[in-house]
Amino acid sequence: MPTKPPRKPLTIGDFSRADGARHPHHPRSYEVSDQAEIREVRAVRRIGRQRAAAATGAGAGAAKGVVFCSCGDDDGTAHPTPESNRLLDPLSPEGIPARHRARWAAAAPEGLREYAEALARGEEEPAPPRGVPYAVVFGWLGAPRAEPRDAAWLLAERAPWRLLAGVGTEELAWAVRQTDRAGLEGAVRFFASEEFTTRHPKRRRVPDTARDLLLRHARSHRPRDLAVLERRLLRTPDDRIRRS
């Protein structure tokens, strides 16, 4: 007997609080793919629509489970209820966003977990961890995630980027030589990013060994980044510097 294909993830849009308070690292939209969480979201949507229908004179139909509300609300935000506030509010400790952030923080590499937990709690500028090699940070950035568009996806982008931004190219290049495959994925993303490519040419000089590792990985796994790496990574301090 054929198995049913997995349900598509639900996309949750902006769930703004009336007082305007927001979690500083919460995305404007995210996906819910866990089936139990999908059922929870659908339940609170149904509650909101039924109450809205009852308030507009469709109480009899709503009581039978027929929802007449035609507002087009797909995210459960047009008719907030205490139930939807607990489940979808990014600041609710019982909510789905908090669960996703906690799961992301728990999966952080050793030495980075405390930093990740602080960001997950909503701290905007926690103290960076000390003594963690940048090779590990590259690995954190490049590691595949089981749910890449969940409510923690913005955190997953920002956290390692903040630790790498402003680090000298020489230190980063040494980390490239020390990292693993996931780290090379993260390193290619970082070296192809605006944060690096807009640095002064003197700060884009990368030793041949690290440069070759980055180009080789990009060629095999991130070909869309290859051209910018070839153009923006300067080979040695003796190269003629050209702006591109």
C-alpha positions as CSV (number, residue, x, y, z in Angstrom):
1,M,0.0,0.0,0.0
2,P,1.5,3.3,-1.0
3,T,2.5,5.7,1.8
4,K,1.1,9.2,1.8
5,P,3.6,11.9,0.9
6,P,4.6,14.1,3.8
7,R,2.5,17.2,4.1
8,K,4.0,20.5,3.0
9,P,5.3,22.8,5.7
10,L,3.1,25.6,6.9
11,T,4.4,29.1,6.3
12,I,3.8,31.4,9.3
13,G,3.8,35.1,8.5
14,D,4.5,38.1,10.8
15,F,2.7,37.6,14.2
16,S,3.0,41.2,15.5
17,R,2.0,42.0,19.1
18,A,-0.3,44.9,19.8
19,D,2.4,46.5,21.9
20,G,4.9,46.2,19.1
21,A,7.4,44.1,21.1
22,R,9.4,41.7,19.0
23,H,12.2,39.1,19.5
24,P,15.2,40.8,17.9
25,H,16.2,37.6,16.0
26,H,12.8,36.5,14.8
27,P,12.2,36.2,11.0
28,R,9.3,37.8,9.3
29,S,8.2,34.4,8.1
30,Y,9.1,30.8,8.9
31,E,8.0,27.3,8.2
32,V,6.5,24.6,10.5
33,S,7.2,21.1,9.2
34,D,6.6,19.0,12.3
35,Q,3.2,17.3,12.0
36,A,2.3,17.8,15.6
37,E,3.1,21.5,15.5
38,I,1.1,21.8,12.2
39,R,-1.9,20.3,14.0
40,E,-1.4,22.8,16.8
41,V,-1.3,25.7,14.4
42,R,-4.4,24.5,12.6
43,A,-6.3,24.2,15.8
44,V,-5.6,27.7,17.0
45,R,-6.5,29.0,13.5
46,R,-9.8,27.2,13.7
47,I,-10.5,28.7,17.2
48,G,-9.9,32.2,15.9
49,R,-12.0,31.8,12.9
50,Q,-14.9,30.2,14.7
51,R,-14.9,33.0,17.3
52,A,-14.8,35.6,14.5
53,A,-17.7,33.8,12.8
54,A,-19.7,33.7,16.0
55,A,-19.1,37.4,16.6
56,T,-20.4,38.3,13.1
57,G,-23.7,36.4,13.5
58,A,-22.6,33.0,12.1
59,G,-22.7,31.4,15.6
60,A,-24.9,28.5,14.7
61,G,-22.7,27.4,11.8
62,A,-19.5,28.0,13.8
63,A,-20.9,25.8,16.6
64,K,-21.2,22.9,14.1
65,G,-17.6,23.4,13.0
66,V,-18.4,25.4,9.8
67,V,-16.3,28.5,9.6
68,F,-17.8,31.3,7.6
69,C,-15.0,33.8,8.0
70,S,-13.7,34.8,4.6
71,C,-10.9,37.2,5.7
72,G,-8.3,35.1,3.8
73,D,-6.2,34.8,6.9
74,D,-3.7,31.9,6.5
75,D,-1.5,32.6,9.4
76,G,-3.9,32.8,12.4
77,T,-3.0,36.5,12.8
78,A,-6.2,38.2,11.7
79,H,-8.2,36.8,14.7
80,P,-5.7,36.4,17.6
81,T,-6.8,34.4,20.6
82,P,-5.1,33.6,23.9
83,E,-4.4,30.2,22.3
84,S,-2.7,31.6,19.2
85,N,-0.8,34.1,21.3
86,R,0.7,31.3,23.4
87,L,1.5,29.3,20.3
88,L,2.7,31.8,17.7
89,D,3.9,34.8,19.6
90,P,7.7,35.0,19.2
91,L,8.1,36.1,22.8
92,S,5.9,33.4,24.3
93,P,8.1,30.8,26.2
94,E,5.4,28.2,25.3
95,G,5.3,29.1,21.6
96,I,6.6,27.3,18.5
97,P,9.2,30.0,17.8
98,A,10.7,29.5,21.3
99,R,10.9,25.7,20.7
100,H,12.6,26.2,17.4
101,R,15.2,28.6,18.9
102,A,15.8,26.3,21.8
103,R,16.4,23.3,19.4
104,W,18.8,25.4,17.3
105,A,20.8,26.5,20.4
106,A,21.0,22.9,21.7
107,A,22.5,21.8,18.5
108,A,25.3,24.4,18.6
109,P,28.8,23.2,18.7
110,E,30.4,22.8,22.2
111,G,31.9,26.2,23.2
112,L,29.2,28.1,21.2
113,R,26.1,26.8,23.0
114,E,26.0,29.4,25.7
115,Y,26.4,32.2,23.1
116,A,23.6,30.5,21.0
117,E,21.3,30.3,24.1
118,A,21.8,34.0,24.8
119,L,20.7,34.9,21.3
120,A,17.8,32.5,21.5
121,R,16.6,34.2,24.7
122,G,16.6,37.5,22.8
123,E,19.8,39.2,23.7
124,E,21.0,41.4,20.9
125,E,24.7,41.5,21.6
126,P,25.8,38.8,23.9
127,A,29.5,38.5,24.7
128,P,31.3,36.4,22.0
129,P,32.7,33.1,23.3
130,R,36.5,33.0,23.9
131,G,38.9,30.4,22.7
132,V,36.6,28.8,20.1
133,P,38.5,28.3,16.8
134,Y,37.2,30.0,13.8
135,A,37.2,26.6,12.0
136,V,34.4,25.6,14.4
137,V,32.5,28.8,13.5
138,F,32.8,28.0,9.8
139,G,31.4,24.5,10.6
140,W,28.5,26.1,12.5
141,L,27.7,28.3,9.5
142,G,28.0,25.5,7.0
143,A,26.3,22.6,8.8
144,P,23.1,21.4,7.1
145,R,20.0,21.9,9.2
146,A,17.1,19.5,9.3
147,E,14.6,22.4,9.1
148,P,16.4,25.2,7.4
149,R,13.5,27.6,7.3
150,D,12.1,27.1,10.8
151,A,11.7,30.0,13.3
152,A,15.4,29.9,14.1
153,W,16.7,30.3,10.5
154,L,17.5,34.0,11.0
155,L,19.5,33.2,14.1
156,A,21.3,30.4,12.3
157,E,22.4,33.0,9.7
158,R,23.3,35.8,12.0
159,A,25.1,34.0,14.9
160,P,28.2,32.7,13.1
161,W,28.3,35.7,10.8
162,R,28.6,38.0,13.8
163,L,31.6,36.0,15.1
164,L,33.4,36.1,11.8
165,A,32.8,39.7,10.8
166,G,35.8,41.8,11.4
167,V,38.2,38.9,11.9
168,G,41.4,39.4,10.0
169,T,41.8,37.6,6.7
170,E,45.0,35.8,7.8
171,E,43.1,34.3,10.8
172,L,40.2,33.3,8.6
173,A,42.5,31.7,6.0
174,W,44.2,29.6,8.6
175,A,40.8,28.5,9.8
176,V,40.0,27.4,6.3
177,R,43.0,25.0,6.4
178,Q,41.8,23.5,9.7
179,T,38.1,23.1,9.1
180,D,36.1,20.1,7.8
181,R,33.7,19.8,4.8
182,A,30.8,21.5,6.6
183,G,33.3,24.3,7.5
184,L,34.4,24.7,3.9
185,E,30.7,25.1,3.0
186,G,30.5,27.9,5.6
187,A,33.8,29.4,4.6
188,V,32.8,29.6,0.9
189,R,29.6,31.3,1.9
190,F,31.5,33.8,4.1
191,F,34.3,34.6,1.6
192,A,31.8,35.1,-1.2
193,S,29.6,37.4,0.9
194,E,29.5,41.1,0.9
195,E,31.1,41.3,4.3
196,F,34.3,39.9,2.8
197,T,34.1,41.1,-0.8
198,T,33.7,44.7,0.1
199,R,36.9,44.7,2.2
200,H,39.8,46.8,1.1
201,P,42.0,44.8,-1.5
202,K,44.8,44.6,1.1
203,R,42.5,42.7,3.4
204,R,41.4,40.2,0.7
205,R,44.9,38.6,0.3
206,V,44.5,34.9,0.9
207,P,47.4,32.4,0.8
208,D,47.3,29.9,-2.0
209,T,46.5,26.8,0.1
210,A,43.4,28.4,1.6
211,R,42.4,29.9,-1.7
212,D,42.7,26.6,-3.5
213,L,40.6,24.9,-0.8
214,L,37.8,27.5,-1.2
215,L,37.8,27.4,-5.0
216,R,37.8,23.6,-5.0
217,H,34.8,23.4,-2.7
218,A,33.0,26.1,-4.6
219,R,33.6,24.4,-7.9
220,S,32.2,21.1,-6.6
221,H,29.4,22.3,-4.2
222,R,28.7,26.0,-4.7
223,P,29.4,26.8,-8.4
224,R,27.3,30.0,-8.1
225,D,29.9,31.4,-5.8
226,L,32.9,30.4,-7.9
227,A,33.1,33.5,-10.1
228,V,33.1,36.0,-7.2
229,L,35.7,34.0,-5.3
230,E,38.0,33.9,-8.3
231,R,37.6,37.6,-8.8
232,R,37.8,38.8,-5.3
233,L,40.3,36.5,-3.5
234,L,43.8,38.0,-4.1
235,R,46.4,35.3,-4.2
236,T,49.5,36.7,-2.4
237,P,50.8,40.0,-1.0
238,D,52.9,40.3,-4.1
239,D,50.0,40.2,-6.6
240,R,49.1,43.3,-8.4
241,I,46.0,44.7,-6.7
242,R,43.1,45.5,-9.0
243,R,39.7,46.6,-7.9
244,S,36.8,44.6,-9.5
